[in-house]
Amino acid sequence: MARILTVGAAQLGPIARSDSRAAVVARLVALLEQAAAKGCKLVVYPELALTTFFPRWYLEDQAQVDAFFEPEMPGPETRPLFDAARRLGIGFQLGYAELVAPGAEGASGAGPRRFNTAILVDGAGRIVGKYRKVHLPGHAEYEPQRPFQHLEKRYFEVGDLGFPVFRAFDGVMGMCICNDRRWPETYRVMGLQGVELVMLGYNTPLVNGAAPEPAHLRMFHNHLSMQAGAYQNGIWVVGAAKAGLEEGVEHIAGTCIVAPTGEIVAQAHGTGDELVVADCDLDLGRYIRDTTFNFARHRRIEHYTLITERTGEIAPP
């Protein structure tokens, strides 16, 4: 009996800085209801889905920064999404800015901690998994030469949970966020734990703010990284974008669902709120994991030591 999981990738159009949480959550609920009508059991939302992509601004007032963060999940403004999931019997993955207060579970040291986070929620509205972004792109200080900033290294700590996987939705689920998708280690670490479907949300500018890169390459590399991760690990990958012109910065769309063969089986057509749906057979990648990418049979870890011993490139003398 095939394990078919009907998944919806819920792309979001722009979110203005002035948009309230309640207004954004209403959009998320509307997409969830569309997913229910199409038979979905799991919906994947973008990175930082509750707010505009605030790392584009250099902010010195910490209170301004913290206004973009969630001190609890669910909180009063996000609870309607959890209630809708429970009412509809649909799970979801949600990206948001997480504020961990001193003394709270997961806190360390005297001050609060801040992460770029994703959670997995089941069809009963219960949080069953959490991931904190590991590969933070961008920079930490103001760079005046940029047309806009990318200050994730200023506003977030590096994730401290590794790349966990979770038994849910009759399979083994994993999560990563945006820039994580470009690093093969992301998928391989989860692949070594038997992951079958990886969910990721992203906010990716159409134009690289730091280097001259043609816009068409941004979308090409976006899909290339997800397709390679899917094929090289025999897994499904579901990517959900925040897209369109947001606060003066154009973001790519390209929300998609990628099969374990590396093929894109469903993709968004526009740059606004849009639901992309596919029936994902969680057993489809089994033959890939048993043959070409049979890790136990073919991996030679004695030759991979540089991966964990060295971070930067060092050329031979």
C-alpha angles and dihedrals in degrees: 000000000000117000102230116186114185106215131189122205104207110207117196127209120219122317115207121221088241094053113113123233088242091057093048093046089052088057091049091050091049090055090047090054091050088052091052090053089054095049099254120161096186132035125194119208128193131267114281088006096170099060145024114280095272099182087081088079131066105228123181097180106087091201089060090051095047091053086075092054132087114227091192138018118243097022129171093278097044098041093089089066091053091046090052091050090053092046093049097037092234128133126215145192114224131190119209144145108270123208113196110198122214110274094021122122108282093022123130130181127010102295135063121272126223127205140173096236144183127195132196116220124190129222091271092060094254124137106239101168144019133196130184119205114260105182103060111186130201128034143294105230134054113276110194095194091067121093086221133001130252103200104165090128088057099048103034139050120226108268115266101198100074116216104313124181128211137209104235140125090030091297146060111281131195137182139207134164133235109290090032087074092069094060117080091207089068094065096034095056089052091041089057087058093054098257115177103182129025121198123201138170125201145190106198123171115229090229123045106241094206106042139025103263123156113248093235090062091059091065093038092054091043092059096034093059093049094044092049092048091050096049098040090055102030093239142127117253122198116194122189121189137205097218145180135039106331120178091334097314121104115222127198120246118199097135104180149164115227124200124221087259089066092250122134105234098178133018139176118255102203143026100253136078104315138157120221116193136193137165103238116204102207090201094056094094095050095096091051091051091047096048127018095017100033096148097192092052103039113023116104104198093174087074096048100067094115089067092070099026098054134040102179133048118268116183122211117265 
